[in-house]
């Protein structure tokens, strides 16, 4: 008789197999939980801005006086809030498809000033303009606010080309802190929940007196978020 040969290859024990299955199931479960948590956190972080109180005006006067070389004077204003969960950088204001340069923006994002009283919900007004088309104070006082009320913020002198600061009192009773609107040099970044107020000067002749009373589209964006608002042009 031939000798019976035995197979000496060792098999994985039942206990070891069970342990491997348990470990694999645990690792897989942890991975699913982490992936689900990641999706939940990502889904909860949204970028969003809201513009309110948007205004547009066109003045029949011309920069440099009637018939001056500048063209009709136009301005706009808006209050903007970051109502998302992440930083929002406001980088575009468009009128009729024309993107306004940052040097035409006059912005206050000091949260103490912007949220003072009814500033953020104010009915913004055109006030007056100088011969260069720059706004000079508010309808409440017709000129700049005394520097003692505004600390280090002093309005630029009228009739100057290098107009960098606009002091705006939004209420006649002067209960709200004055706004210190500074000429922008780039996009404005807001933390979640933060707000800003911007007055923006239009390129000459972008609007004309005949546009008064007609709807115009104003687009305010932070990257890909934001959108257009239709505004009826006022005539101060």
Secondary structure, 3 states (H helix, E strand, C coil): CCCCCCCCCCCCCHHHHHHHHHHHHHHHHHHHHHHHHHHHHHHHCCCCEEEEEEEEEEEEEECCCCCCCCCEEEEEEEEEEECCCCCEEECEEEECCEECCHHHEEEECCHHHHCCCCCCCCCCCCCCECCCCCECCCCCCCCCCCHHHHCCCCCCCCCCCCCCEEEECCCCCCCCCCEEEEECCCCEEECCCCEEEEEEECCCCCCCHHHCCCEEEEEEEECCEEEEEEEECECC
